[in-house]
Amino acid sequence: MTRKPLPTEHLSPLATLVDEVLACVGYEMAAATDIIDDAVPGYGGLFDPATTPGELRHALDSVLASDLSRPPAPESTDDSFILYVDGGSRGNPGPAGAGAVIMDATETELARLGRPVGSRTGNNTAEYVALQLGLSELLARYDPRSLEVRIDSMTVIRDAWDDDDPTEPGVETYSEAIATALLSVPEHRYTHLADSDPNPADALATVGADIAALGPGS
């Protein structure tokens, strides 16, 4: 499966640069934000209100010019995995982010992934991107035989597992990528999460939305 990331929706120049850093480190949210924070001058950081757009742009340019690489993937206990995914939008549409957490069969976390989706994007699109992100990175790191996807979006579930046509306009590219990825996993199923069920991907989607809300760079 290709490691070339699928396009996001519209993002500001600053948010686009942050997404490029995320792609370089395999969308490991903590790794990317730590690298960016270290590159910002003084005591500021990616989300520090005192960090000017110019400072952040300079930091992002310097990070992208450096030798970025994916952190090594932790070893898994076997070839069975759990994938939590979540997407969210502030305002629906509004700044949107996607998150995914890859776990082994013992529910040990192997990766915490996130990315911005768009500056004016709806919840459903963010949910599609979250599942595509999690599946893409799972297949880039491991060779899964069995997968349980834990997800709260019935819209995405009906598309990915019930063979319904996408009802959300503009998600066909994500839907096709999800279908292709699932064909690579011999055994896969979903568990529908209720709103009250804990989802560790939620916090990552929130940070993704924070990135999507970053204003234009200078």
Secondary structure as the mmCIF struct_conf table of DSSP 4:
data_model
#
loop_
_struct_conf.conf_type_id
_struct_conf.id
_struct_conf.beg_label_comp_id
_struct_conf.beg_label_asym_id
_struct_conf.beg_label_seq_id
_struct_conf.end_label_comp_id
_struct_conf.end_label_asym_id
_struct_conf.end_label_seq_id
BEND BEND1 LYS A 4 LYS A 4
HELX_LH_PP_P HELX_LH_PP_P1 PRO A 5 PRO A 7
BEND BEND2 GLU A 9 HIS A 10
HELX_RH_AL_P HELX_RH_AL_P1 PRO A 13 CYS A 24
TURN_TY1_P TURN_TY1_P1 VAL A 25 TYR A 27
STRN STRN1 GLU A 28 GLU A 28
HELX_RH_AL_P HELX_RH_AL_P2 MET A 29 ALA A 39
BEND BEND3 VAL A 40 PRO A 41
TURN_TY1_P TURN_TY1_P2 GLY A 42 TYR A 43
TURN_TY1_P TURN_TY1_P3 LEU A 46 PHE A 47
TURN_TY1_P TURN_TY1_P4 PRO A 49 ALA A 50
BEND BEND4 THR A 51 THR A 51
HELX_RH_AL_P HELX_RH_AL_P3 PRO A 53 LEU A 64
TURN_TY1_P TURN_TY1_P5 ALA A 65 ALA A 65
BEND BEND5 SER A 66 SER A 66
HELX_LH_PP_P HELX_LH_PP_P2 ARG A 70 SER A 76
BEND BEND6 THR A 77 ASP A 79
STRN STRN2 SER A 80 SER A 89
BEND BEND7 ARG A 90 PRO A 93
STRN STRN3 GLY A 94 ASP A 104
TURN_TY1_P TURN_TY1_P6 ALA A 105 THR A 106
STRN STRN4 GLU A 109 THR A 121
HELX_RH_AL_P HELX_RH_AL_P4 ASN A 123 ARG A 141
BEND BEND8 ARG A 145 ARG A 145
STRN STRN5 SER A 146 ILE A 151
HELX_RH_AL_P HELX_RH_AL_P5 MET A 154 ALA A 160
TURN_TY1_P TURN_TY1_P7 TRP A 161 TRP A 161
BEND BEND9 ASP A 162 ASP A 162
HELX_LH_PP_P HELX_LH_PP_P3 ASP A 164 PRO A 166
BEND BEND10 GLU A 168 GLU A 168
TURN_TY1_P TURN_TY1_P8 PRO A 169 GLY A 170
HELX_RH_AL_P HELX_RH_AL_P6 GLU A 172 LEU A 183
TURN_TY1_P TURN_TY1_P9 SER A 184 SER A 184
BEND BEND11 VAL A 185 PRO A 186
STRN STRN6 GLU A 187 HIS A 192
HELX_LH_PP_P HELX_LH_PP_P4 LEU A 193 ALA A 194
TURN_TY1_P TURN_TY1_P10 ASP A 195 SER A 196
BEND BEND12 ASP A 197 ASP A 197
TURN_TY1_P TURN_TY1_P11 PRO A 200 PRO A 200
HELX_RH_AL_P HELX_RH_AL_P7 ALA A 201 ALA A 212
TURN_TY1_P TURN_TY1_P12 ALA A 213 ALA A 213
#
